Amino acid sequence: EPEPEPEPRERKREPEPEPEPEAAAEIKIETAPFDPRFPQQNQAKHCYTRYNEFHKCKAQQGEDAEECEKYAKYYRSLCPTEWVEKWNEERENGTWPGRY
């Protein structure tokens, strides 16, 4: 009687090397610097002023003025989103009380 053929050996697969982790983009979280005009904890006026300064800067320097971006960064870190959305709507409707 012929001998049964041996089972083919399973080849052990080498684990594939893990891809190199991509360098994580450095994220820097910061808020507006201290402003002596607004020393109290309540930063509502500070928020309002920075928002107004941003739009004043854009009106004076032009829509693409990079020097205005610091004000945008400040108001975005200080102001609640709901306020900014409301103020943006008021500016679009011509009812914004801010001066710039």
Backbone as CSV, one residue per row, in Angstrom:
resi,resn,N_x,N_y,N_z,CA_x,CA_y,CA_z,C_x,C_y,C_z
1,GLU,0.857,-1.178,0.000,0.000,0.000,0.000,0.899,1.237,0.000
2,PRO,0.581,2.239,-0.889,1.466,3.417,-0.958,1.309,4.292,0.287
3,GLU,2.407,4.932,0.621,2.387,5.814,1.799,1.643,7.100,1.446
4,PRO,0.853,7.619,2.410,0.156,8.880,2.114,1.174,10.017,1.963
5,GLU,0.803,10.926,1.092,1.713,12.066,0.886,1.719,12.931,2.134
6,PRO,2.864,13.419,2.495,2.913,14.265,3.697,2.170,15.582,3.454
7,GLU,1.547,16.040,4.507,0.830,17.323,4.446,1.845,18.417,4.106
8,PRO,1.488,19.316,3.201,2.446,20.400,2.924,2.597,21.265,4.175
9,ARG,3.804,21.622,4.449,4.072,22.441,5.631,3.603,23.859,5.372
10,GLU,2.938,24.372,6.356,2.538,25.776,6.227,3.749,26.626,6.484
11,ARG,3.908,27.567,5.617,5.029,28.464,5.759,4.681,29.522,6.789
12,LYS,5.576,29.727,7.692,5.343,30.787,8.681,5.600,32.111,7.997
13,ARG,4.581,32.977,8.053,4.738,34.298,7.446,5.378,35.238,8.444
14,GLU,6.322,35.942,7.945,6.959,36.965,8.773,5.964,38.105,8.932
15,PRO,5.815,38.640,10.141,4.911,39.790,10.282,5.468,40.955,9.481
16,GLU,4.528,41.668,8.848,4.951,42.834,8.071,5.400,43.921,9.026
17,PRO,6.439,44.621,8.656,6.902,45.692,9.553,5.846,46.793,9.643
18,GLU,5.710,47.330,10.847,4.736,48.401,11.041,5.273,49.673,10.406
19,PRO,4.368,50.424,9.787,4.839,51.672,9.161,5.358,52.635,10.222
20,GLU,6.313,53.419,9.811,6.869,54.424,10.719,5.787,55.426,11.083
21,PRO,5.629,55.741,12.356,4.614,56.746,12.696,5.019,58.086,12.106
22,GLU,4.027,58.763,11.514,4.312,60.077,10.946,4.528,61.059,12.083
23,ALA,5.380,61.979,11.845,5.643,62.993,12.859,4.352,63.783,13.088
24,ALA,3.915,63.813,14.312,2.679,64.530,14.633,2.912,66.026,14.489
25,ALA,1.951,66.684,13.890,2.044,68.128,13.750,1.978,68.755,15.136
26,GLU,2.833,69.708,15.362,2.848,70.345,16.673,1.665,71.295,16.783
27,ILE,0.873,71.082,17.798,-0.292,71.926,18.022,-0.005,72.787,19.235
28,LYS,-0.122,74.068,19.038,0.146,75.002,20.120,-1.168,75.661,20.509
29,ILE,-1.594,75.415,21.719,-2.843,75.988,22.197,-2.511,77.154,23.108
30,GLU,-3.032,78.302,22.754,-2.806,79.476,23.592,-3.974,80.423,23.444
31,THR,-4.060,81.333,24.373,-5.144,82.310,24.352,-4.547,83.702,24.193
32,ALA,-5.397,84.685,24.176,-4.940,86.059,24.028,-4.045,86.433,25.212
33,PRO,-3.047,87.265,24.972,-2.179,87.687,26.073,-2.926,88.613,27.033
34,PHE,-2.367,88.776,28.210,-2.970,89.664,29.203,-3.060,91.072,28.633
35,ASP,-4.179,91.704,28.852,-4.391,93.074,28.402,-4.773,93.887,29.637
36,PRO,-3.948,94.859,30.040,-4.233,95.608,31.268,-5.540,96.401,31.211
37,ARG,-6.108,96.554,30.016,-7.410,97.238,29.929,-8.534,96.365,30.503
38,PHE,-8.254,95.061,30.635,-9.275,94.115,31.101,-8.695,93.229,32.194
39,PRO,-8.460,93.789,33.402,-7.792,93.013,34.454,-8.697,92.019,35.186
40,GLN,-10.007,92.143,35.062,-10.917,91.263,35.795,-11.029,89.900,35.127
41,GLN,-11.603,88.972,35.880,-11.811,87.633,35.334,-12.826,87.639,34.204
42,ASN,-13.854,88.488,34.310,-14.869,88.541,33.271,-14.238,89.140,32.012
43,GLN,-14.165,88.338,30.979,-13.478,88.759,29.761,-14.438,89.163,28.642
44,ALA,-15.694,89.430,28.973,-16.679,89.782,27.943,-16.264,91.040,27.171
45,LYS,-15.841,92.083,27.870,-15.435,93.316,27.184,-14.170,93.082,26.358
46,HIS,-13.274,92.259,26.896,-12.044,91.931,26.183,-12.394,91.226,24.869
47,CYS,-13.298,90.267,24.936,-13.766,89.536,23.762,-14.340,90.509,22.740
48,TYR,-15.255,91.350,23.163,-15.926,92.319,22.291,-14.899,93.243,21.626
49,THR,-13.954,93.733,22.424,-12.942,94.657,21.908,-12.064,93.986,20.860
50,ARG,-11.638,92.754,21.135,-10.775,92.047,20.179,-11.522,91.750,18.878
51,TYR,-12.791,91.368,18.990,-13.604,91.130,17.801,-13.689,92.419,16.977
52,ASN,-13.969,93.520,17.660,-14.087,94.810,16.983,-12.738,95.234,16.386
53,GLU,-11.643,95.020,17.114,-10.319,95.378,16.609,-9.988,94.596,15.332
54,PHE,-10.385,93.322,15.308,-10.137,92.505,14.120,-10.833,93.106,12.903
55,HIS,-12.107,93.424,13.050,-12.851,93.946,11.909,-12.422,95.369,11.545
56,LYS,-12.010,96.131,12.531,-11.479,97.473,12.267,-10.181,97.341,11.456
57,CYS,-9.333,96.432,11.869,-8.064,96.202,11.166,-8.321,95.791,9.719
58,LYS,-9.258,94.874,9.514,-9.589,94.420,8.151,-10.127,95.576,7.306
59,ALA,-10.937,96.426,7.919,-11.501,97.568,7.197,-10.402,98.544,6.789
60,GLN,-9.401,98.721,7.652,-8.326,99.676,7.384,-7.224,99.091,6.499
61,GLN,-6.877,97.831,6.746,-5.731,97.223,6.069,-6.101,96.391,4.837
62,GLY,-7.382,96.033,4.715,-7.804,95.184,3.605,-8.138,93.783,4.090
63,GLU,-8.983,93.107,3.346,-9.473,91.785,3.761,-8.372,90.740,3.914
64,ASP,-7.288,90.864,3.143,-6.231,89.852,3.176,-5.053,90.228,4.074
65,ALA,-5.218,91.229,4.904,-4.115,91.719,5.736,-3.744,90.699,6.811
66,GLU,-2.512,90.204,6.724,-2.055,89.190,7.675,-1.877,89.755,9.084
67,GLU,-1.567,91.050,9.181,-1.346,91.634,10.503,-2.617,91.636,11.356
68,CYS,-3.775,91.411,10.734,-5.042,91.383,11.471,-5.314,90.013,12.086
69,GLU,-4.593,89.004,11.629,-4.877,87.641,12.082,-4.663,87.440,13.579
70,LYS,-3.754,88.227,14.179,-3.565,88.079,15.624,-4.846,88.434,16.376
71,TYR,-5.579,89.440,15.885,-6.839,89.816,16.530,-7.882,88.712,16.369
72,ALA,-7.889,88.083,15.204,-8.819,86.972,14.977,-8.510,85.844,15.957
73,LYS,-7.235,85.549,16.121,-6.812,84.497,17.046,-7.257,84.838,18.467
74,TYR,-7.100,86.105,18.835,-7.479,86.529,20.180,-8.982,86.389,20.407
75,TYR,-9.782,86.957,19.494,-11.222,86.908,19.744,-11.749,85.481,19.662
76,ARG,-11.166,84.662,18.805,-11.627,83.270,18.711,-11.327,82.487,19.977
77,SER,-10.270,82.864,20.690,-9.953,82.158,21.931,-10.732,82.712,23.122
78,LEU,-11.204,83.942,23.010,-11.909,84.571,24.126,-13.433,84.470,24.037
79,CYS,-13.972,84.561,22.839,-15.415,84.726,22.657,-16.151,83.403,22.476
80,PRO,-17.312,83.277,23.109,-18.159,82.108,22.841,-18.608,82.116,21.376
81,THR,-18.660,80.955,20.781,-19.036,80.818,19.372,-20.389,81.459,19.087
82,GLU,-21.325,81.307,20.011,-22.672,81.866,19.806,-22.613,83.379,19.639
83,TRP,-21.770,84.036,20.419,-21.643,85.489,20.316,-21.099,85.872,18.941
84,VAL,-20.043,85.177,18.523,-19.402,85.493,17.246,-20.398,85.293,16.102
85,GLU,-21.153,84.194,16.150,-22.150,83.949,15.102,-23.196,85.065,15.078
86,LYS,-23.645,85.477,16.256,-24.639,86.558,16.350,-24.056,87.865,15.795
87,TRP,-22.840,88.185,16.193,-22.207,89.418,15.731,-21.961,89.386,14.224
88,ASN,-21.577,88.225,13.698,-21.371,88.107,12.250,-22.678,88.366,11.508
89,GLU,-23.774,87.823,12.030,-25.087,88.068,11.416,-25.432,89.559,11.475
90,GLU,-25.172,90.188,12.633,-25.455,91.615,12.773,-24.625,92.428,11.788
91,ARG,-23.368,92.057,11.604,-22.525,92.776,10.639,-23.083,92.624,9.233
92,GLU,-23.515,91.393,8.883,-24.091,91.153,7.555,-25.386,91.946,7.354
93,ASN,-26.178,92.102,8.425,-27.458,92.813,8.339,-27.311,94.325,8.517
94,GLY,-26.103,94.774,8.828,-25.878,96.202,9.032,-26.355,96.710,10.384
95,THR,-26.549,95.814,11.343,-27.023,96.218,12.675,-25.946,96.071,13.749
96,TRP,-24.715,95.802,13.347,-23.618,95.645,14.318,-23.336,96.981,14.983
97,PRO,-23.366,97.028,16.329,-23.167,98.299,17.023,-21.691,98.729,17.143
98,GLY,-20.781,97.830,16.823,-19.350,98.149,16.953,-18.926,99.217,15.977
99,ARG,-17.883,99.934,16.340,-17.374,101.010,15.479,-16.041,100.582,14.894
100,TYR,-15.954,100.654,13.595,-14.666,100.419,12.928,-14.685,101.019,11.549
